[in-house]
Amino acid sequence: MAVRAGGEGDVTKTRVLWRGTERSRIGTPVVDDGRIYWFGNHVANCINAATGKQVYQVRLGGGSASPGPGQPGTGQQGPGGPGRGPG
């Protein structure tokens, strides 16, 4: 959920920008360049901070998985990596 700062009293109808459906606990999210990043349940997540729309979600493997976009050895740029890619 993103809530615009300010307001008084019950701000649920006037200050809420968006609500997400993610159920994982976000202990320490990182905000960078308009995106929110966090890890939960072996999944890396990235959403647009302004809209709450998912940019990407990647399940983290135990070392046997093939590299994903933006990881070394793929030749591709990932959405959160160098160049930022689409999203």
N, C-alpha and C positions, 0 to 999 in steps of 0.2 A: 504494500500500500504506500502511496506517496501522498503526503498532506502538505499543502502550501502553508508556510509559516504565517502567523498572525491570526486574526479573528478572535471572537469571543463566544463563550457559551458552547452550545452544540454546533460544531463545525462540519458535521458529517455531510451536509448537503451543500455547503458553500466552499469548503477548502480541500476536499478530497479530489486529487487529480486523477488517480487510477487505483484499481484494486487488482492484485494478482491472484492466481489460483494455486500457486506453488505451496506445497505443504511441508517442505523441508525447513529446518531451523536455519536461520541466517545468523550465525554467531558474530562474524566480523566481515561484512561485505566491504568491497573496495569500490570506490567511485572514481572513474577516470574518463575524461573527455566525453561526458554525457552518457556513460554506460555504468551499470552496476554489475560487479562480478562477485560470485561466491561459490563455495563448494558445499555439497551436502549429499550424503548417501552415495559416495563415489561418483558424483556427477559434477562437472564444471558447468556453471550457468552464466549467461550474460544477457542482460535486458537493457533496453533503452530507458534511461532514467526519466525522461520527459513523458513517455507514453506507457511504459510498463510492458511494451511488446518484446517478445523474445527475439534476441539476435541470434543466439545459438545455445545449444545444450549438448554436452559431450560426456558420455560415460567413460570414466577413467579405468583403464585396464590394469592388470597386474604385471605388465611388462611383456606379455606375449601378443598383445594386440598390434595390428598394423598402425603406423603413425597416421594421424589425421591431418586435415588441412592445416597448414601453418607450422607443422612440426618438422624437425630436421629429417631429411631424407625423402621428402615428398615433392619438393620443388614448387609447392603451392603456398599461397599466403592465406592464413586463417583470418576470420573476422575480427579477432581480438589481437592478432599478432602484427608483425611488421606490415605497414601499408594499410592496415585495418580492413581491407577487403570490403565486401558488401555488408549492409546492415546498418 
